[in-house]
Amino acid sequence: MNGIVLIGFMGAGKTTIGQILSQKTGLEQIDFDDLIVQEIGMTIQEYFDQYGEEAFRKRETEILAKSLDLEHIISTGGGIVLKEENRRLLNQMPTVVYLKTDADELVKRLKADKETVRPLVVSKGPDEIKQVYLPRIPFYEESANIIVETTGKTPDEIVETILAEVGE
Ligand code: S3P
């Protein structure tokens, strides 16, 4: 089976869903944020502070370009769709799933997650977080060939929906 690329906003469940998909399909999971953290040897927050968002985006593009033919479960970072070049690369990949989640639900999850420090939301309130999310929606939609609604669904239900869509 082809690899599956998961895209969606921060808090959409890309890492969690990726882990379950990996167990169910036997395909190895890779997480772009983790790969970048390994490469840069610091946290994403520290990297944003020292080198800026643009430098981080460049690293995302490099990793994406190297992953085009991988038959893996790939969990991307939420901002992967911001660059046109990345959207073009995603369009070349056979299975790109957008985990579509209601904005209020995302805000709730991001505020509840005390473990991950995300530079683009860490000091923002609910409305500001939505202002980051809403303009990205068309980019997620144009980059994906499968859109899965996740609001109100359990991770297992989401994984079943994805597997049904890809014909497994
Ligand atoms: C970002 C999402 C993060 C991480 C970085 C920027 C974004 O990944 O790549 O903080 O711009 O949406 P997650 O979506 O895994 O939190």
Boltz pocket constraint, residues with backbone or C-beta under 6 A from the ligand:
constraints:
  - pocket:
      binder: B
      contacts: [[A, 8], [A, 9], [A, 10], [A, 11], [A, 14], [A, 33], [A, 44], [A, 76], [A, 77], [A, 78], [A, 79], [A, 80], [A, 117], [A, 118], [A, 119], [A, 120]]
      max_distance: 6.0
